[in-house]
């Protein structure tokens, strides 16, 4: 996943699936998962979101803030990638 020149490195699909499952099984009713790249750690991490209102905090990450930037946001249940 996330292969090619537009991404800093690929992401293992099994790990991505684990993140989706973790978000679905949480006691907090998350609906979305943001995939964030951290330049300092050189790794991806998930951030789970309860609703679309929380997307606003990630708009700035698409332009990079500090060492983090937004790669994509997914619906946890349909697994579709969302455009924000």
C-alpha positions in Angstrom: 0.0 0.0 0.0 1.1 3.6 -0.6 3.7 2.6 -3.1 5.2 4.9 -5.6 6.9 8.3 -5.8 4.0 10.1 -4.1 4.6 8.3 -0.8 7.6 8.2 1.5 7.5 4.3 1.8 5.0 1.5 1.4 2.7 0.3 4.2 2.2 -3.4 4.9 -1.4 -4.3 4.1 -1.7 -6.7 7.1 -0.8 -3.8 9.4 -3.3 -1.6 7.7 -6.0 -4.3 8.2 -5.0 -4.6 11.9 -5.5 -0.8 12.3 -8.9 -1.0 10.7 -10.0 -3.8 13.0 -8.6 -2.0 16.0 -10.7 1.1 15.1 -13.9 -1.0 14.6 -13.4 -2.9 17.9 -12.8 0.2 20.0 -15.3 1.0 22.7 -15.3 4.5 21.3 -17.6 4.6 18.2 -15.0 5.6 15.6 -16.1 5.9 12.0 -12.9 6.9 10.2 -9.1 6.3 10.3 -6.5 8.8 9.2 -3.1 7.5 8.1 -0.4 9.8 9.2 3.3 9.8 8.1 5.9 11.0 10.7 9.1 12.2 9.1 10.9 12.0 12.4 10.0 8.4 13.1 10.0 7.4 9.5 6.7 5.5 10.0 3.0 5.5 9.5 0.5 5.6 12.3 -3.3 5.5 12.5 -5.5 8.2 14.1 -9.1 7.2 14.7 -11.9 9.8 14.3 -15.5 9.7 15.5 -17.0 12.0 12.8 -16.3 14.2 9.9 -16.1 17.3 12.0 -12.7 16.0 13.2 -11.3 16.2 9.6 -10.6 19.9 10.1 -7.6 19.1 12.4 -6.1 17.2 9.5 -6.5 19.8 6.8 -3.3 21.5 7.9 -1.4 18.2 8.0 -1.9 17.8 4.2 0.5 20.7 4.0 2.8 19.3 6.7 3.0 20.5 10.2 6.2 19.7 12.1 7.2 16.2 11.2 3.7 14.8 10.4 1.6 14.8 7.3 -1.7 13.3 6.3 -1.6 10.5 3.8 -5.3 9.4 3.6 -8.5 9.1 5.5 -10.6 5.9 5.3 -14.1 4.9 6.3 -13.6 2.1 8.9 -16.5 0.0 7.7 -16.6 0.4 3.9 -12.8 0.7 3.8 -13.1 3.4 1.1 -10.7 6.2 0.9 -12.2 9.6 1.4 -11.4 12.9 -0.3 -11.2 15.8 2.1 
